[in-house]
Amino acid sequence: MKIRRMELKDLYDVLRICNQSFLEMARWTSRIAPMIIESIRKYPELQLVAEEDGKIIGFLRGGYIENGLKVLHIAVHPSYQRRGIGSALISKFEEIAQEKNLKRIALDTPFAKGFYEKIGYKCISIEYALIYEVLGKEIDDVENVEEFKLEHIPYIIKDLGKYSFDFLMHFFKVYESDPDKSFIYIKNSKVVGGTVSGTNTWNSDLVEIKYLIAKDNHSKERLLKKVAYRASLQGSRWIGYKTRSREEYMNLIRKGWKEAQLPYWWTRYEMEKMLS
Ligand SMILES: CC(C)(COP(=O)(O)OP(=O)(O)OC[C@H]1O[C@@H](n2cnc3c(N)ncnc32)[C@H](O)[C@@H]1OP(=O)(O)O)[C@@H](O)C(=O)NCCC(=O)NCCS
């Protein structure tokens, strides 16, 4: 087995490996193929394949980050996994970093945390993906949480201050597709929180919370409940929320949320290794 640079002529084999090894996102050929082509064109020195008897059996797509390199994709053909090929691709990538005097390798992974830990990587942050199933539950409407409308713009700018930028940006991104899934919580004539949600690209049964801002936990819960209520009225199965806070994750788990394993809606582990 040898590791060499990936070339454009390897594209077909690399795409076959993606389709056989990856879940979801990376099996979406129209999305992954342009990424691979662009990487070969821009940073050919960071794109690798593993080859055995003239056959491509694994690949790694890499990129640059500040002070280091990032593993963007790695996969080994299912028939060749657990034979040290993934580790060999990573070792070669680390060698390239060292030759360039770069000391840090970073990546994020939903499923291969154990693999990276075995080869010396540490988890530095987790983005939890959670879902709450609305199907089969009785969910009541929430008072004082209203659907966000254009005429509310002056009020949220006044009451949410600097947070209104993000709220509005997220709202207008879903304005055409999901104009009816954004809400504000009004307490004593003031806006104390807001949320924007929209249908997940991969799964029309999942309403994804794209932005949530609230003055306190109680307001946050009310907003989430309203999203769940609207989702249940509209016949969606789940609402989904992502957080980096372990405390928020635990709170939601206690309230009946579950960690998700849905297409492209999964917990991601951010990992890194400092090279000596
Ligand atoms: C993850 C992947 C690249 C690893 O490649 P590989 O060639 O199978 O890995 P190696 O044989 O070098 O494994 C090195 C060690 O990690 C372990 N390991 C491999 N994959 C693992 C996984 N998914 N979870 C936990 N441990 C894993 C191996 O058992 C081995 O341990 P050992 O030395 O004690 O036997 C490969 O399994 C793969 O392509 N998986 C599907 C695609 C994928 O998940 N890619 C990562 C994207 S996030």
The ligand as an SDF file (V2000), in Angstrom:
LIG
                    3D

 48 50  0  0  0  0  0  0  0  0999 V2000
  -12.7360    6.3880   10.0780 C   0  0  0  0  0  0  0  0  0  0  0  0
  -11.8720    5.6770    9.0230 C   0  0  0  0  0  0  0  0  0  0  0  0
  -11.2820    6.7040    8.0650 C   0  0  0  0  0  0  0  0  0  0  0  0
  -10.7400    4.9390    9.7540 C   0  0  0  0  0  0  0  0  0  0  0  0
   -9.9090    4.2810    8.7970 O   0  0  0  0  0  0  0  0  0  0  0  0
   -9.3330    2.8250    9.0510 P   0  0  0  0  0  0  0  0  0  0  0  0
   -8.3830    2.4880    7.9740 O   0  0  0  0  0  0  0  0  0  0  0  0
  -10.4850    1.8970    9.2370 O   0  0  0  0  0  0  0  0  0  0  0  0
   -8.6160    3.0410   10.4550 O   0  0  0  0  0  0  0  0  0  0  0  0
   -7.3400    2.2660   11.0620 P   0  0  0  0  0  0  0  0  0  0  0  0
   -7.3580    0.8420   10.6260 O   0  0  0  0  0  0  0  0  0  0  0  0
   -6.1020    3.0410   10.7550 O   0  0  0  0  0  0  0  0  0  0  0  0
   -7.7060    2.3820   12.6130 O   0  0  0  0  0  0  0  0  0  0  0  0
   -6.8620    2.8730   13.6220 C   0  0  0  0  0  0  0  0  0  0  0  0
   -7.4690    2.5340   14.9480 C   0  0  0  0  0  0  0  0  0  0  0  0
   -8.7120    3.2150   15.1140 O   0  0  0  0  0  0  0  0  0  0  0  0
   -9.7670    2.2830   15.3450 C   0  0  0  0  0  0  0  0  0  0  0  0
  -10.9500    2.7460   14.6260 N   0  0  0  0  0  0  0  0  0  0  0  0
  -11.1080    2.8390   13.2690 C   0  0  0  0  0  0  0  0  0  0  0  0
  -12.3180    3.3800   12.9750 N   0  0  0  0  0  0  0  0  0  0  0  0
  -12.9180    3.6220   14.1510 C   0  0  0  0  0  0  0  0  0  0  0  0
  -14.1800    4.2080   14.5070 C   0  0  0  0  0  0  0  0  0  0  0  0
  -15.0540    4.6300   13.5790 N   0  0  0  0  0  0  0  0  0  0  0  0
  -14.4680    4.3210   15.8290 N   0  0  0  0  0  0  0  0  0  0  0  0
  -13.5880    3.8940   16.7800 C   0  0  0  0  0  0  0  0  0  0  0  0
  -12.3790    3.3650   16.5000 N   0  0  0  0  0  0  0  0  0  0  0  0
  -12.0510    3.2280   15.2080 C   0  0  0  0  0  0  0  0  0  0  0  0
   -9.2500    0.9670   14.7740 C   0  0  0  0  0  0  0  0  0  0  0  0
   -9.8440   -0.1470   15.3970 O   0  0  0  0  0  0  0  0  0  0  0  0
   -7.7980    1.0470   15.0580 C   0  0  0  0  0  0  0  0  0  0  0  0
   -7.5310    0.6750   16.4000 O   0  0  0  0  0  0  0  0  0  0  0  0
   -6.5040   -0.5260   16.7190 P   0  0  0  0  0  0  0  0  0  0  0  0
   -5.1960   -0.0290   16.1820 O   0  0  0  0  0  0  0  0  0  0  0  0
   -6.5780   -0.6800   18.1800 O   0  0  0  0  0  0  0  0  0  0  0  0
   -7.0520   -1.6880   15.9530 O   0  0  0  0  0  0  0  0  0  0  0  0
  -12.6780    4.6020    8.2260 C   0  0  0  0  0  0  0  0  0  0  0  0
  -13.1870    3.6650    9.1250 O   0  0  0  0  0  0  0  0  0  0  0  0
  -13.8170    5.1570    7.3940 C   0  0  0  0  0  0  0  0  0  0  0  0
  -13.6340    5.4980    6.2320 O   0  0  0  0  0  0  0  0  0  0  0  0
  -15.0290    5.2490    7.9780 N   0  0  0  0  0  0  0  0  0  0  0  0
  -16.2130    5.7370    7.2560 C   0  0  0  0  0  0  0  0  0  0  0  0
  -16.1090    7.1830    6.8850 C   0  0  0  0  0  0  0  0  0  0  0  0
  -15.8630    8.0670    8.0920 C   0  0  0  0  0  0  0  0  0  0  0  0
  -16.4950    7.8970    9.1240 O   0  0  0  0  0  0  0  0  0  0  0  0
  -14.9170    9.0070    7.9490 N   0  0  0  0  0  0  0  0  0  0  0  0
  -14.6190    9.9580    8.9610 C   0  0  0  0  0  0  0  0  0  0  0  0
  -15.4830   11.1250    8.7370 C   0  0  0  0  0  0  0  0  0  0  0  0
  -15.9540   11.9070   10.1300 S   0  0  0  0  0  0  0  0  0  0  0  0
  1  2  1  0
  2  3  1  0
  2  4  1  0
  2 36  1  0
  4  5  1  0
  5  6  1  0
  6  7  2  0
  6  8  1  0
  6  9  1  0
  9 10  1  0
 10 11  2  0
 10 12  1  0
 10 13  1  0
 13 14  1  0
 14 15  1  0
 15 16  1  0
 15 30  1  0
 16 17  1  0
 17 18  1  0
 17 28  1  0
 18 19  1  0
 18 27  1  0
 19 20  2  0
 20 21  1  0
 21 22  1  0
 21 27  2  0
 22 23  1  0
 22 24  2  0
 24 25  1  0
 25 26  2  0
 26 27  1  0
 28 29  1  0
 28 30  1  0
 30 31  1  0
 31 32  1  0
 32 33  2  0
 32 34  1  0
 32 35  1  0
 36 37  1  0
 36 38  1  0
 38 39  2  0
 38 40  1  0
 40 41  1  0
 41 42  1  0
 42 43  1  0
 43 44  2  0
 43 45  1  0
 45 46  1  0
 46 47  1  0
 47 48  1  0
M  END
$$$$
